[in-house]
Every structure is written in structure tokens, then in C-alpha cells.
Amino acid sequence: MAEDTEERTTRGPGTVVALHEVGVRRFTTGQVILDGVDWTVRAGQHWALLGANGAGKTTLLRLLGALMHPTTGTVEVLGELLGRVDVRELRARIGHVTTAQRVPGELDAHTVVLTGHTGTVQPLWRMYDEEVRQRAHELLAELEIKDLADRPYGVCSGGQRARVLIARALMAEPALLLLDEPFNALDLPSREDLVEAMHRLAAGRPRLATVTVTHHLEELSPAVSHALLLREGRILSQGPVEDVLTGPWLTACFGRPIAVNRHEGRWWAYSGRQTPGSA
């Protein structure tokens, strides 16, 4: 089963990512991880990427981040075709946020953001002039955590760390920001702080494209415009959120009855019988 709820396009004005007939197979076993993936992300779009564990979400995000190559098909990111570009240079133009990032806990938040300028774990102080240092402060302010500038990263809360990592990723002025389960293990206040931060970020950067991997609709900000559902390595549905994040599609994606509701731009879902007014 597959559906493309928007007219399928590939390269064109504002194209940030274009995947065509992409397949990924595990070299050692031949296991199919992704199969026949066609997907276009344009400037200013904010995508949610959902699917059960093992559906291929992490692999798809790694392709977008130029961290691996497809087995078949083509992947174009920021106008560059994987296999014909120095991926080290391409990665420097992509913002990638994951809770698995190695960050020395003793570094203060401002220094962690600075390392985004050089793409390093440890700071390279000779590379940070006054303009770069000021930019790091401005990004902390944009994410509303400027008061954390001198606080060691290791003692920041989970939500604070997530926003520090986003600020770090933005140091390279990326056109594409990839977020791999940024809400992982956050409590309710921290989750809501991060949701609000993502909403402000989208409003303040109209050309920025984002892709967020999540397991929970409650983590999506009202700025999320599109969604893609993966099931067993294939696209089940993709397009505007109002067409994709529905009870029937999520039921098909996760294999159990799911009811979906939306209020003031926010989503929530639960497994159970469909209720009046559900999407």
C-alpha cells in the first residue's frame, strides 16, 4: 500500500532533498532496509518522519545527512548527488541533531555551540573570532537559553541540552536541519519548551527545511507541515499533515487501531476505538 498525497516532483526551485527509487540493503545479509523510496523536501517545509521500530527511519535520516549511500537509486541533497560529491563538505552544510551526539559534559553551553562552527567535538579556539563567538551567543538567545551560556553542558536538563544542540547545528547556517528523536526522555515541561522552540525557529527562518524523527504526535509543533509514514522500509503515505496524520493511515502504519485528534495545531494519538471528531 502506498500513497503520495502531493504531486510527485523531483528537482526544481527550492528543492532541498530529492530521492528517487532509493533502496538500501544490508551488505552482509542482503536484508532490505529501504525499498523504492521517492521523496522530495522543499525549502521551508517541516516534515515529521514516523514509523514503527525497524521501519527504516534512521537509515533514511542517515541518507539525508550524507552519512551513507544508497544501494540503488539516487539521493540529491542541497543540489549535490551522493556519490559525486565530497560528503565531508556536504555534511558541513547540513544540521544534524541527535541525543547520541558525543558532547564533553565539562564544556559550557556557549562552547558547545561554538564547536558547531568547526564541526568538532572539542573546541578549536583559534578558529573562533569575535564574530563567531557573538553568533553563538545570538543562537543561544534565539533558542531562549542565553542564561545557560556559562553552564556546563553536563548539568543542563534534557530539554536544555536539546536546545543547545540545535543552536550548535545552526552555527553552519544549514538549509536542512535533521532531528533524530530530539524529545527522547524529556519530561512534559521540557518537551513543551522544545516544541515552542521549534515553532519559533520555523517562524524566524522561513527557508529552513526540517525533518524530525519521532514516535509521538504530541511532540510535533504546529509548524510541522508534512509527514511521511514508513512501514517495513517502504513509504506508506506522504504529504501534508492533515492528509497523512489520520487514524486510518496511522493504523495501517503501526498495525493496531489508532485514533488521532488535533487541537490548535497540536496532535495527539492513542490506541483505541475511533471517537467522534477524530481525524
Number of C-alpha atoms within 10 A of each C-alpha: 8 12 13 17 13 10 6 10 14 17 15 11 8 14 19 26 22 23 25 17 15 21 22 24 15 11 9 6 7 9 10 16 18 26 19 16 21 21 20 19 23 23 18 21 20 26 25 24 23 24 22 16 13 13 21 23 25 15 19 23 20 17 19 27 21 25 14 16 19 21 15 16 16 19 24 22 24 19 15 17 18 20 14 8 11 12 18 10 10 18 17 19 21 22 24 25 23 17 17 9 10 10 17 13 13 13 17 19 30 26 23 27 28 27 22 23 23 17 17 13 13 16 18 14 11 6 13 16 9 9 9 14 16 14 18 28 21 15 22 23 15 16 20 15 18 17 12 18 19 12 15 17 24 15 12 16 12 20 22 21 21 23 25 28 25 27 29 27 28 24 21 16 15 19 19 29 23 24 24 21 19 25 26 16 12 16 12 12 10 18 21 18 16 23 20 16 18 21 16 15 16 20 13 11 11 11 17 20 23 25 23 24 24 21 17 14 18 15 23 28 22 17 20 21 17 20 21 23 27 25 23 18 22 21 24 21 23 25 22 19 17 12 16 22 29 19 21 16 19 23 16 17 22 18 11 12 17 21 23 23 19 17 8 6 10 16 18 15 19 14 14 11 10 16 10 8 9 13 18
